[in-house]
Every structure is written in structure tokens, then in C-alpha cells.
Amino acid sequence: MGTPSRIVSLLPSATEMLFALGLGDRVVAVSHECDYPEQAASLPRVTVSRIDSNTSSSTIDQVVQQALAEGESLYEIDHAVLESVDCDLLITQSQCDVCAISQDQVFDSIKTLGLSDRISVMTLHPKTLEDVFRDLMQIGQACGEAERAESLVAEYRQRVARVGHRLGHFEDRDRPRVAMVEWIDPLMLAGNWIPEILHLAGGRGPGDVSTGKSITTSWEQVVTFAPEVLVLCPCGFDVNRTCIEAEPLTAWPHFSSLPAVRDGRCYAIDGNAYFNRSGPRLVESLEILAHLLHPQKIGEPVVANRRGGAWKQLFHEKSSPARQKI
């Protein structure tokens, strides 16, 4: 097949990459979660979620766990929409069946519709920041925009290097202890690319969280870790929703004794836009986190969702150098 001219993106991160590459006019449909940039919001939706995101964190988790135990998918492909958009490239993922439609469902749908000989499938599986840059290059290469992709990746790497230069060298003991919370009930610490971003931002997390999957932990373990900074970035939630979900934490045992709480260094971050989405805004995520951890060295970054707010300080009684970004 030649250079694709009609693209379906089933990943919010891939949608962001396509528009960053100047390929927005070729995107003919997206997933139900693709909400950035604004142009993507008006495109046809190929997927449907079975999860009611308006319910509590614990209820959402129960639905997810039950579906996984029964071997059922959390998402569905709208075959009528997929067939109608007449695409020649479909971008999907094979990393997390909880986060997006599975690769197997995509191939099954294409086969069912008899479109296997007309649609090429690109599968992304990022685990690190470098993987994200590689994915951007792969998309650019496939779509005839390799030079633009190389330029973007070079720019992103420069921004990452700039953060490191401004922070300077850190001994491990000088890095603040940071708990990056990806889900509140049950409590989960973020994995995948987030530990790498935390390290680049001048912080350190618990030793058992690496670039593997996010892990479920106990509140007692968090208390033992005694984070000096607490970052809440639940997957799929914006700042306002995260603030609501965070309120019950104040009643948890020993909450007020955490160094992060005592020093006013607890933050709600738009996890839907940042940190949990493996696209270009991971670089902004790094810049945000570096500012929150080291505001004396890293100034406030310019963020893409300035109007909605990228982060907000929580539970603060003391003044803080990085209070709020709206």
C-alpha cells in the first residue's frame, strides 16, 4: 500500500501525534477518548466505552475487574462507522486492554468487515519516553512526513535536555521522595514511562515502581515511604475530577502526618491530558513535574490546556512556590 490518505486513530496519543505532524486533514475518525486537539472532537467516533466514567473510582475499578475476569472487552468498535470512513491506515495499541480497544478486537473487526486487504494496521506499544519518540517517527515515516517527525523529536529531546541542564546533577539523597498516584481507589502507583519522567524531573519514587505496569499498593506502604511530594494524576480524570476524588484521602490514617501534606506539596494534575497519555505532551508533563518539584530552578511551563488548568495544589495551608496553574 502507498502513503495513507485516510487514517483512523484509536489512541488519543496517536491522534495528538498525527495533528502535531500536520496530518490532521487525513484523520477521518478517532476513538471515543480522543479530545485533543480541538479539531479531533468533531470527527466520527469508531469506539464506544462500556464504562460509566461518572461513577466513583472504586465502582469503575469493579466494572473493569469484572470484565477482565469474564474475558469481556471494556470497549466496542462501531462497525458501521469504521466501514463508512473508508480508511487505509488504522493506528491501535497492544499495551493495555484497560486503556483502549485491544489489538485483537481491531483485527477481528477488520476481518469481519472484509477489509483486511484495504486497511493497514499500525500497533504502538510504548513503555518509555524514547519509545514515544520512536512511535512519532514511525507514524511520520509511514505517512510521508519523516522529516517533520525528525524535527519534532529533535525539539522534544532539546526540551528534555533543557530540564536536565537547569536541574543540574542530583545525588539520589537530594531527590525528593515523590508518590505518583495513577488511581485512588484502589490505590495505584504509576508505572510505564512515569518513573522515567519522575527521575528526569529530579525526583525519586518507591524502589518497586519501574517502567513496568502500574502497581496496586496499600496506603500503609505510602505512609512508610513518607512522600515529600504527592502527585495525583488518575488516568482519564481532569483536574476538577481529581480534586473531588482526592477529598476522602484527608480521612485516611496518618494522612496529615505525611511530609507532602505538612509542607503543602500535594497536587492534582490533569492525568487525562498529561502523564497517562503516551504522546507529545509527555514532554510538557516532564516540565510540569520538574517545576512542581524544583520551582526555584524550573519556571512555570507553557501548557497546552491553559484554559482548563493543568494542575492545582491540594490540602494546602502553608504557602508554596508552586501553588496553582490555571
N, C-alpha and C positions, 0 to 999 in steps of 0.2 A: 504494500500500500504506500501511496505517496504521502506528502505532508498533509496532516489532518486539517480540515477546514470547519468541521462541526464537532465540538468537544462537549462531553458531559463529564462534570466533576462531581464525584460522590464524596468528596472530602473538603471541608472548609479550608484547610491549609492549602490544598491543591488549587482551589478557586482563587485564593489570595495570590498564589504564585502565578497563575495564568494572567491575572489582571496586572500584576507587577511587571510581567514580561510584555505587556501591551497586547495581549491576546484576548482581551475581553470580548471583542466583537466576534470571536469564533466560539465562545461558550454559549451553547444553546439550551442547557439545562443544568441544574445543580441539585444537591441534596437538600433535605428539609432544614439542615443546620447551617447552610451557607448564608451568612448575613453580612459579609464584608468582602469588598467594598459595597457601597450602597447600590451600585448598578446590578449586583448579583441578586438583590432582593426581589427584583421584578421578573426574574427568569422562572420558567417552569420547574416544578419540583418533581424529581424522579423517585424520591424515597419518602416513606411515611414511618413515624415512630409509634410504637405501641406503649411508650412510657409517657405518663402524665407528669410533665416537669413541674407542675404547680403543686404537687404533693410534697410532703416532707422528705428530707434526706433519707430517713430510715425507711419510709414507705417505698421510695424509689429503689433503694437497695434491695428490699424484699422482692419487688417485682423482677429486678434483674437476676437475683439469685434463683428465684423460682423458674424463670425462663431458661437459665443456663442448666439447671438441674434436669429440666424436662427436655432439653435439647431443642428448644424453640428459639427462633430469632427475635430480637428486640425491634427489628425494622423490616419493612417490606418494600419491594420495588414495584412501582406503578407501571405495569407492563404497557398500558395504553399510552402513557406519556413517553416512555422510553422508545416505543416504536414510532411515535408521531414525530419526534425531533430529528430522526434520521441522522444519527451521529456516526462518525467514523473513528472516533477515539473516545474511550471511556477510562477515566482515572479512578482507581479504587485503592484499597489498602488490605494488608494481611496481618496487621499488628494487633488489633483489639476488636473483638466482636461486640464489646460493650459500647465502644465509642462510635462505631459506624457499621454500615452494612458489611457483611463478610464477603470475602473474595469468592467463596464457593457459591453464594447466592447470586452474585453477579454473573458468573459463568453459567449457572443453571438457567437464569432468566434469558440470557442471550441465546442459549441453545433452544430453550422452549419457544422463543420467538422466531427461530430460524435465521438469526442474524450473525452467526459465528463467522461467516466469510466476509462480512461487511464491517464489523467493528473490531478494532484493535483494542486490547486492554493493557493498561499500564498499572502495575501494582507497586505501591510505595510501602516501605517498612522502615521508617526512621527510628533510630534509638539514640542518636547523638546529634549535636548541633552540626557536625560535619556531614552527617547523613542527610540532614535537611538541605544543606547546600548542594549535596550531590543530587538530591531529588529535583531541586530547581534546575540544575544543569541538565538532568535527564529530560525534563519537560521541554526546556529550551531547545535541546538537540533534536528531539522528536518533532517539534513544531517549527523548525527552521529559524529559531531565534537563539542560536548557540552564543553568538557574540553578545547579545543583550544579557543573556544569563551569566556569562563570564563577567561582564561589567558589574552586574548586581552583586554577585558573590564576592567580587573583589571589594566592593563598597561595604558589604556586611562584615567582611573579615577586618577591614580597616576600623570599623566601629568597635568590634570586639577588642581589637588590639589597643584602641584608644582608651577603653575602660581599664585594661590591664596596665597601661602606661601611667594613667592617673592614680591608680591604686598603689602602684609600686610593689615591691617584694613583701610577702607576708610569711612569717613563720606560722605554723599551724596554731600555736598557742595564742597568736594575736588575732585570729579569725573569730568573730562572734559565733556562738552556737545558735543555729537557726533551725526551727521546725517548719518545714514547708508542708502544709496540710492540704491534701487534694480532695478529701471528703471528710465531713464532720461526724456523721452518724451512719455507719460505724466509722471510727477514726482511721484515716489512711494517710500515710506519708508518701509524698510524690516521688516517683522513680523516673525511668526513661531518661530524658535529656535534662531534667530539672536539677539533679545533683551536680551535673557538669556546670550548668549555669550558675548554681549557687557557689561553686568553687571559683569560677571566673569572676563572680561578683564580690569575692573577698569574704565569704562565709564558710561555715562547715556544719554539716548535718550529722545525724546519728551514723555510727560506723556501719550499720547493717543496711543502709539505703544506698544503692548504687545505680548504675544505668540499666538495671533490670526493671521488672514490673513494679508498680506502686505496691506498697505493702500495708496490710491492716495491722494496726498496733493497738496498744492499750493506753489509756490515759495515765496509768501508773508509770509506764515507760517514758512518756513525755515528761512527767514530773521529775523522774530520775535524771533525764537528760538536762533538765533545767534550761530551756532555751532562753537566750538573751534577746532574741527576736522571734516573734511568732507571726508567720505569714499564712493567711487563709486564702486559698485560691481554688475553691471547689470547681471541679470540671463541669462546664456548662452554665455556671452561675455568673451573673454580673455583680457589680459592687453592692448594689442595694439588696439583692437576694442574699449575698454572702453575709451582709450585716445582720439580716434577720436570722439566718441560720446560726450565726455566732452568739446570739444573745444567751442561749441556755448554758454556754460554756462558763459563764460567771458563777453558776451554782455548782460546778464540778469541784471535787475535793482539791484543796491546795491551789486553786486557780490564782487567787490573789497573791500567793507567795512566789509565783514564777517571776524570775528576773525580768522577763519581757513585759509582764503586766506592771510590775513595780516601777519600771523605767519608762512606761508609756511607749513601748515599741512593739505593739500589736497592729497588724494591718490587714485589711480586707482588700483583695486585688481582684480585678475582673478576670477570673480564670477562663471565661469563655473566649475572651479576646487574646489573653496573654498566657504564657506558661504551658497551658494544656493543649495548645494548638500548634502543631509542628510546621509552622510556616514562617514567612519573613518576619513576623512580629515577635519571634523569639529573640531577635536582636534588641528590640525595644524592651522585652521582658528583662533581659540582662541589664540594660541601662536603668530600668526602674528599680530593680533589686539592688544594684550597686549603689544607687542614690539612697535608698532606704537604709542600707547597712552602713554606708560611709558618706553621709551628706556633706561633710566638711571637704571631701575630696571630689565627689561626683555631684554636679549640679542637677537640677530638675531636667529630665529629658523631655523633648517634644514628643507627645504621644498621639497615636492615630485617632483614638476615640476621646479627644479632649472634651467634647460636649457631654458625654455620659459619665466621665470620671474613670480614671484607670485604677486609682487606689484611694483608700480612706483609712485614717488612723482610728483604731478601736480602743475602747475602755480607757481612754487617756484622762488622767487627772493632772499629770505633770506636762509641762511644755516639752515639745520635741522639735528638733531641727527639720524633721520631715513630717509635717502634720497631715496635709491633705492635698490631693491633686484633683481638681475638677475642670 
